[in-house]
Each structure stands twice: as C-alpha cells, then as structure tokens.
Amino acid sequence: MQEVRKHEEAFHDFGKRFLFAIIHIGVVLGCISLAFLANALMLAVLIGLSGTLALIRGFLVSTRLRQAPETFLFATRDDYASCR
C-alpha cells in the first residue's frame, strides 16, 4: 500500500512540474511577442519576471500544502486554538 502511495505522489509531482513548465513557456512566449511585436520591452520584462516569480511561489505553496497542511506558513493548529 505504501508503494502505491509513493507512486501516486510521484505522479502528482510530475504533473505539477509539467504544468509549471507549460505555463512558464506560455509566459515566456507571451513576453517575447510583447517585446518584439508591440515594442514594449520594459513591460515584457516586468510581466516575465513577475509571472515567473508568481509561478514559483504558487508551486512552492502548493507543495508546502501537500506536505504539511496543518503547519502552513509556520502556524500550527495550537496557534489558532490559543486565539479562541
């Protein structure tokens, strides 16, 4: 059973990385077309950098949520329980 779980995790991790690569290629191609066809180099650079950072942040957050959802962003369930 544990072997099946590891296989499923590897499959989902590969799927996330593949989706990340496809979306990043789309962002890069959009920025290249914006830079060359619309002659908006600075806007293309800003969109490219911010899009790449947003994709990396989203990938890291989704990975962090899958590994330990109860300790997301360094807060534990005990921290929330003490606020009540």
C-alpha positions in Angstrom: 0.0 0.0 0.0 2.8 2.4 0.8 4.3 1.7 -2.6 1.1 2.7 -4.3 1.0 5.9 -2.3 4.6 6.8 -3.3 3.8 6.1 -6.9 0.7 8.4 -6.7 2.8 11.2 -5.1 5.5 10.9 -7.8 2.8 11.0 -10.5 1.2 14.2 -9.0 4.6 15.8 -8.5 5.5 15.1 -12.2 2.1 16.5 -13.2 2.7 19.7 -11.3 6.2 20.2 -12.7 4.9 19.5 -16.3 2.1 22.1 -15.8 4.6 24.6 -14.4 6.8 24.1 -17.4 3.9 24.5 -19.9 2.6 27.7 -18.2 6.1 29.1 -17.9 6.7 28.5 -21.7 3.4 30.4 -22.3 4.5 33.3 -20.2 7.9 33.5 -21.9 6.4 33.3 -25.4 3.8 36.0 -24.5 6.6 38.2 -23.2 8.7 37.7 -26.3 5.8 38.5 -28.6 5.1 41.6 -26.4 8.7 42.7 -26.6 9.2 42.3 -30.3 5.7 42.8 -31.9 4.4 45.5 -29.6 7.8 47.1 -28.9 7.1 47.2 -25.2 10.4 45.8 -23.8 10.1 47.0 -20.2 6.5 45.8 -19.9 7.6 42.4 -21.2 10.4 42.2 -18.8 8.2 43.1 -15.8 5.5 40.7 -16.8 8.1 38.0 -17.4 9.8 38.4 -14.0 6.5 38.8 -12.1 4.9 35.9 -13.9 7.9 33.6 -13.2 8.0 34.6 -9.5 4.3 34.0 -9.2 4.6 30.6 -10.8 7.4 29.6 -8.5 5.6 30.9 -5.4 2.4 29.0 -6.4 4.4 25.9 -7.0 6.1 26.2 -3.6 2.9 27.0 -1.8 1.1 24.0 -3.3 4.0 21.7 -2.5 4.0 23.0 1.1 0.3 22.5 1.5 0.5 18.9 0.3 3.4 18.0 2.6 2.1 19.5 5.9 -1.3 21.3 5.6 -1.5 21.8 9.3 1.7 23.8 9.5 1.1 26.1 6.5 3.2 29.3 6.8 4.7 28.3 10.1 1.4 28.4 12.0 0.2 25.3 13.8 -3.2 24.3 15.0 -2.2 25.1 18.5 -1.5 28.7 17.5 -5.1 29.0 16.2 -6.5 27.2 19.2 -4.9 29.7 21.6 -6.6 32.6 19.8 -10.1 31.4 20.6 
